[in-house]
Amino acid sequence: MADVRQGMSARILAIDPTVPEARRFQEMGLTVGTVFRVLKVAPLGDPIEIELRGFRLVMRKGEARFVRIQALEAADV
C-alpha cells in the first residue's frame, strides 16, 4: 500500500499479522476485502490519506507497507 497514487481505489488483500500494528489496523477498519480510495499523498509520499467506510484515515508510509492491496479499475468499485 505504500506505493499508492492519489485518486486510485483499491481493495485490501492482507495485513501482515506479524507486525504489532496489525490489530490496530483492524480496529481502524482496515480489514481484508475493504475497498478504499486514496484522497491525498503528501509530496514526499508520506503520509497517505485514504477514505474507507465513510471516514478518512491518515497513515504513515512505514505503516502502509504492511498492508497488501489490489488496485481497482473504475468498473470494479
N, CA, C and O of each residue as an XYZ file, in Angstrom:
308
protein
N       0.822     -1.198      0.000
C       0.000      0.000      0.000
C       0.865      1.261      0.000
O       0.349      2.356     -0.223
N       2.119      1.131      0.236
C       2.999      2.293      0.315
C       3.217      2.960     -1.043
O       3.732      4.077     -1.097
N       2.838      2.303     -2.138
C       3.052      2.851     -3.480
C       1.772      3.336     -4.144
O       1.683      3.338     -5.372
N       0.781      3.748     -3.364
C      -0.487      4.194     -3.937
C      -0.338      5.572     -4.562
O       0.597      6.317     -4.268
N      -1.287      5.884     -5.430
C      -1.328      7.189     -6.093
C      -2.639      7.882     -5.752
O      -3.654      7.226     -5.517
N      -2.615      9.189     -5.728
C      -3.814      9.967     -5.435
C      -4.910      9.656     -6.442
O      -4.659      9.614     -7.646
N      -6.128      9.438     -5.949
C      -7.275      9.187     -6.800
C      -7.557      7.720     -7.079
O      -8.636      7.385     -7.568
N      -6.615      6.845     -6.779
C      -6.839      5.434     -7.078
C      -7.701      4.776     -6.007
O      -7.754      5.231     -4.864
N      -8.371      3.702     -6.397
C      -9.145      2.888     -5.464
C      -8.493      1.517     -5.397
O      -7.880      1.057     -6.360
N      -8.633      0.874     -4.245
C      -8.005     -0.430     -4.056
C      -8.778     -1.239     -3.024
O      -9.593     -0.708     -2.270
N      -8.499     -2.531     -3.012
C      -9.100     -3.457     -2.052
C      -7.973     -4.046     -1.206
O      -6.902     -4.368     -1.721
N      -8.219     -4.181      0.078
C      -7.225     -4.771      0.971
C      -7.242     -6.281      0.803
O      -8.283     -6.920      0.950
N      -6.082     -6.846      0.494
C      -5.950     -8.295      0.328
C      -5.450     -8.969      1.589
O      -5.901    -10.065      1.922
N      -4.533     -8.340      2.294
C      -3.971     -8.947      3.503
C      -3.239     -7.886      4.317
O      -2.799     -6.858      3.802
N      -3.129     -8.178      5.599
C      -2.321     -7.366      6.505
C      -1.348     -8.315      7.175
O      -1.745     -9.363      7.686
N      -0.086     -7.953      7.175
C       0.945     -8.802      7.777
C       0.628     -9.017      9.262
O       0.713     -8.073     10.048
N       0.266    -10.240      9.655
C      -0.134    -10.489     11.050
C       1.022    -10.464     12.046
O       0.790    -10.485     13.255
N       2.246    -10.420     11.565
C       3.398    -10.456     12.467
C       3.791     -9.084     13.009
O       4.592     -8.992     13.940
N       3.239     -8.024     12.438
C       3.597     -6.676     12.899
C       2.699     -6.257     14.059
O       1.522     -6.616     14.090
N       3.236     -5.508     15.000
C       2.440     -5.081     16.157
C       1.214     -4.243     15.778
O       0.218     -4.239     16.501
N       1.284     -3.537     14.651
C       0.189     -2.660     14.233
C      -1.003     -3.407     13.648
O      -2.048     -2.794     13.431
N      -0.887     -4.704     13.387
C      -1.936     -5.463     12.695
C      -3.288     -5.337     13.389
O      -4.300     -5.104     12.727
N      -3.320     -5.483     14.675
C      -4.596     -5.379     15.399
C      -5.150     -3.959     15.334
O      -6.352     -3.762     15.161
N      -4.270     -2.976     15.474
C      -4.711     -1.573     15.409
C      -5.299     -1.256     14.034
O      -6.298     -0.544     13.936
N      -4.686     -1.780     12.979
C      -5.222     -1.585     11.629
C      -6.649     -2.120     11.538
O      -7.530     -1.454     10.995
N      -6.875     -3.305     12.062
C      -8.213     -3.899     12.018
C      -9.204     -3.064     12.814
O     -10.344     -2.884     12.387
N      -8.789     -2.558     13.951
C      -9.660     -1.716     14.764
C     -10.018     -0.418     14.051
O     -11.076      0.157     14.308
N      -9.145      0.051     13.152
C      -9.404      1.272     12.383
C     -10.224      1.000     11.130
O     -10.530      1.931     10.384
N     -10.590     -0.265     10.880
C     -11.419     -0.582      9.726
C     -10.662     -1.151      8.548
O     -11.273     -1.450      7.522
N      -9.360     -1.311      8.657
C      -8.562     -1.887      7.578
C      -8.622     -3.412      7.681
O      -7.747     -4.044      8.273
N      -9.663     -3.981      7.099
C      -9.840     -5.425      7.132
C      -9.833     -5.974      5.713
O     -10.076     -5.245      4.751
N      -9.555     -7.253      5.596
C      -9.488     -7.901      4.285
C     -10.825     -7.714      3.552
O     -11.897     -7.947      4.110
N     -10.729     -7.293      2.303
C     -11.909     -7.080      1.475
C     -12.422     -5.656      1.456
O     -13.263     -5.318      0.623
N     -11.938     -4.816      2.348
C     -12.387     -3.425      2.398
C     -11.853     -2.646      1.205
O     -10.673     -2.733      0.863
N     -12.744     -1.882      0.577
C     -12.360     -1.039     -0.556
C     -12.137      0.375     -0.026
O     -12.915      0.871      0.789
N     -11.079      1.013     -0.491
C     -10.787      2.381     -0.078
C     -10.355      3.202     -1.274
O     -10.019      2.665     -2.330
N     -10.369      4.529     -1.091
C      -9.938      5.455     -2.133
C      -8.845      6.342     -1.559
O      -8.947      6.807     -0.423
N      -7.816      6.573     -2.332
C      -6.705      7.429     -1.897
C      -7.090      8.882     -2.182
O      -7.312      9.261     -3.332
N      -7.165      9.682     -1.129
C      -7.533     11.083     -1.280
C      -6.318     11.968     -1.527
O      -6.324     12.811     -2.424
N      -5.280     11.769     -0.728
C      -4.085     12.608     -0.857
C      -2.844     11.802     -0.539
O      -2.860     10.901      0.299
N      -1.780     12.141     -1.221
C      -0.459     11.612     -0.913
C       0.448     12.832     -0.794
O       0.522     13.641     -1.719
N       1.124     12.968      0.317
C       1.996     14.117      0.538
C       3.096     14.159     -0.530
O       3.421     13.130     -1.124
N       3.660     15.326     -0.773
C       4.663     15.477     -1.829
C       5.813     14.466     -1.775
O       6.284     14.023     -2.823
N       6.263     14.102     -0.601
C       7.343     13.122     -0.498
C       6.809     11.710     -0.249
O       7.574     10.793      0.051
N       5.485     11.544     -0.376
C       4.877     10.228     -0.241
C       4.472      9.836      1.165
O       4.000      8.721      1.385
N       4.649     10.734      2.116
C       4.339     10.399      3.500
C       3.764     11.627      4.190
O       4.441     12.654      4.227
N       2.572     11.581      4.732
C       1.650     10.469      4.895
C       0.698     10.296      3.707
O       0.745     11.036      2.724
N      -0.166      9.286      3.842
C      -1.167      8.942      2.834
C      -2.541      9.080      3.487
O      -2.774      8.534      4.565
N      -3.456      9.811      2.834
C      -4.813      9.948      3.356
C      -5.757      9.113      2.498
O      -5.788      9.254      1.276
N      -6.533      8.234      3.156
C      -7.472      7.376      2.439
C      -8.874      7.559      3.009
O      -9.049      8.039      4.129
N      -9.863      7.170      2.220
C     -11.251      7.198      2.666
C     -11.799      5.788      2.586
O     -11.733      5.146      1.537
N     -12.339      5.306      3.695
C     -12.936      3.986      3.738
C     -14.049      3.982      4.769
O     -13.966      4.661      5.792
N     -15.078      3.222      4.495
C     -16.206      3.052      5.431
C     -16.783      4.375      5.914
O     -17.267      4.463      7.042
N     -16.737      5.404      5.073
C     -17.344      6.685      5.416
C     -16.487      7.616      6.262
O     -16.985      8.639      6.730
N     -15.225      7.296      6.472
C     -14.360      8.205      7.213
C     -12.989      8.277      6.548
O     -12.656      7.476      5.675
N     -12.211      9.253      6.986
C     -10.865      9.452      6.441
C      -9.830      8.964      7.444
O      -9.999      9.093      8.656
N      -8.764      8.404      6.906
C      -7.703      7.856      7.732
C      -6.366      8.274      7.132
O      -6.177      8.209      5.917
N      -5.454      8.694      7.971
C      -4.115      9.087      7.521
C      -3.121      8.074      8.079
O      -3.109      7.782      9.275
N      -2.289      7.545      7.182
C      -1.290      6.546      7.575
C       0.096      6.977      7.126
O       0.256      7.631      6.096
N       1.068      6.611      7.896
C       2.459      6.805      7.500
C       2.825      5.747      6.467
O       2.277      4.645      6.471
N       3.744      6.091      5.595
C       4.193      5.156      4.568
C       4.803      3.901      5.200
O       4.636      2.798      4.680
N       5.499      4.070      6.310
C       6.090      2.931      7.008
C       5.051      1.952      7.520
O       5.298      0.747      7.550
N       3.891      2.454      7.924
C       2.798      1.588      8.363
C       2.104      0.941      7.172
O       1.745     -0.236      7.216
N       1.921      1.708      6.116
C       1.192      1.235      4.946
C       1.894      0.077      4.243
O       1.242     -0.693      3.538
N       3.181     -0.061      4.413
C       3.902     -1.129      3.710
C       3.523     -2.518      4.208
O       3.844     -3.515      3.560
N       2.849     -2.596      5.341
C       2.418     -3.890      5.868
C       1.051     -4.321      5.344
O       0.582     -5.417      5.652
N       0.411     -3.455      4.548
C      -0.918     -3.745      4.012
C      -0.781     -4.076      2.531
O      -0.300     -3.255      1.751
N      -1.204     -5.279      2.141
C      -1.139     -5.694      0.730
C      -2.489     -5.382      0.089
O      -3.540     -5.716      0.637
N      -2.447     -4.735     -1.083
C      -3.676     -4.294     -1.745
C      -3.725     -4.755     -3.189
O      -2.736     -5.219     -3.757
N      -4.921     -4.609     -3.768
C      -5.137     -4.844     -5.198
C      -5.769     -3.574     -5.748
O      -6.840     -3.165     -5.299
N      -5.112     -2.951     -6.716
C      -5.651     -1.749     -7.342
C      -6.914     -2.123     -8.118
O      -6.985     -3.184     -8.738
N      -7.910     -1.233     -8.074
C      -9.175     -1.483     -8.743
C      -9.368     -0.510     -9.906
O      -8.948      0.645     -9.846
N      -9.995     -0.990    -10.935
C     -10.394     -0.128    -12.044
C     -11.706      0.552    -11.653
O     -12.349      0.129    -10.693
N     -12.112      1.586    -12.371
C     -13.347      2.308    -12.055
C     -14.559      1.383    -12.071
O     -15.480      1.580    -11.279
N     -14.585      0.393    -12.938
C     -15.720     -0.518    -13.040
C     -15.802     -1.476    -11.851
O     -16.874     -2.014    -11.573
N     -14.692     -1.698    -11.145
C     -14.659     -2.621    -10.016
C     -15.141     -2.012     -8.714
O     -15.465     -2.737     -7.774
N     -15.193     -0.682     -8.644
C     -15.504     -0.004     -7.388
C     -16.940     -0.049     -7.076
O     -17.366      0.479     -6.049
